[in-house]
Amino acid sequence: MFKTSAALYERARSVIPGGVNSPVRAFGAVGGTPVFLRSASGAWVEDEDGRRYIDYVGSWGPMLFGHAEPAIVEAVAEAAKSSTSFGAPTRLEAEMAEIVSEIVPSIEMVRMVNSGTEATMSAVRLARGFTGRDKVIKFEGNYHGHADFFLAAAGSGATTFGHPDSPGVPFPAIRDTLLARYNDFQSVARLVEAHGDDIACVIVEPVAGNMGCVPPEPGFLEGLRDICTDRGILLVFDEVMTGFRVARGGAQERYEVIPDLTTLGKVLGGGLPAGAYGGRRDIMEHLAPYGPVYQAGTLSGNPLAMTAGRTALKRILKDPTLYDRLEASGRALEEGTRKNLRDLGLDYCCTRVGSMGSLFFTDCRVTDYEGARSCDTKQYARYFHAMLRRGVYLAPSQFEAFFVSAAHGDDEIEQTLALQREALVEIQA
């Protein structure tokens, strides 16, 4: 069934650790051979064996408009004729910064980088430099990239593989990382009471996406905003996943809570590698060359990534019904899934925010890391492979979200739900 993918996996394992360049791709959490993809268009991907799948991974979130969106492909091809990189300022960078500042409520100034990890680690460095404090509060199950000081009770790949504290991370690197419980404001209040004068920032996924999709409970984000304001702590929203995804202006627009700093990625690059961090002008002006906080990147503001991102963001600005359509598609998938579960007498937990969501194989309501870890991951693995065999490509981990794109029409949603029903029947047999 996956003969070519299996051969390519063996080939890759001889020269790439684990045969993959990001751990979750290895199918370690679900078993079997990773599917090697060769092409994609709209809501569909095709593997090296010629099998086509309705795709709900979307390159882990960036493909808001679906794969190989013609306007983005054409713009990038045209930009490449001028150069693939300058290492010097360009008009594109200024235009992108202006668009991002227009769309994202919290951003007055922004710095482009090359990945979400770069964005989050740089934002925390800036928060520390601005406040003169060292400690950082993060939440169990939130994943902010693989910088050393974040790898404490991390989610996503680290959760999947059972290594929340990675070897190679020295204790001093995480000594100033304080862990709170997601959706539990009192756990934050206790940390602030004990360490308030030493805390530079609270960093949070406003909608958790790396332990599966876990929405914020009512009042949680508002509570973070209030306590940070009261104690002179910067509030950092990691919107690498939710930015331009759950609303035009991200989760901060959807929930009407404005952070001091915001990190971005995924949709920002229109499918090419890009990241950014931005926020209040007085904070951002602490960055070099204006201020003393150093951060640099040779390929930051790369013209191809900026072109792809500018094309995607301009389309977002010009399409007033885009997020209504995404919301409708996400709702149809969620409601159809709930109906399938009811009809089959299954009590699994469904979550969704806009065009991202999760099906948790647990009968508990998932609101935090502990709840996510209660899932039956073996059952998810069976479900994953049952869907894969039927032509639906899901994330190979219980602890990842699914993503719906603007290219997912009624036909794709209806087909997915019919195949899902078959898969659920199969794995209960």
Sequence and secondary structure as in RCSB ss.txt:
>XXXX:A:sequence
MFKTSAALYERARSVIPGGVNSPVRAFGAVGGTPVFLRSASGAWVEDEDGRRYIDYVGSWGPMLFGHAEPAIVEA
VAEAAKSSTSFGAPTRLEAEMAEIVSEIVPSIEMVRMVNSGTEATMSAVRLARGFTGRDKVIKFEGNYHGHADFF
LAAAGSGATTFGHPDSPGVPFPAIRDTLLARYNDFQSVARLVEAHGDDIACVIVEPVAGNMGCVPPEPGFLEGLR
DICTDRGILLVFDEVMTGFRVARGGAQERYEVIPDLTTLGKVLGGGLPAGAYGGRRDIMEHLAPYGPVYQAGTLS
GNPLAMTAGRTALKRILKDPTLYDRLEASGRALEEGTRKNLRDLGLDYCCTRVGSMGSLFFTDCRVTDYEGARSC
DTKQYARYFHAMLRRGVYLAPSQFEAFFVSAAHGDDEIEQTLALQREALVEIQA
>XXXX:A:secstr
  HHHHHHHHHHHTTSGGGSSSGGGG TTT S    EEEEEBTEEEETTS EEEESSGGGTT TT BT HHHHHH
HHHHHTT S  SS  HHHHHHHHHHHHHSTT SEEEEESSHHHHHHHHHHHHHHHHT  EEEEETT    S GGG
 SS  THHHHTT SS TT  HHHHTTEEEE TT HHHHHHHHHHHGGGEEEEEE SSB SSS B   TTHHHHHH
HHHHHHT EEEEE TTTTTTTSTT HHHHHT   SEEEE GGGGTTSS EEEEE HHHHTTBTTTSSB    TTT
T HHHHHHHHHHHHHHHH TTHHHHHHHHHHHHHHHHHHHHHHTT   EEEEETTEEEEESSSS   SHHHHHTS
 HHHHHHHHHHHHHTTEE  SSTTS EE  TT  HHHHHHHHHHHHHHHHHHH 
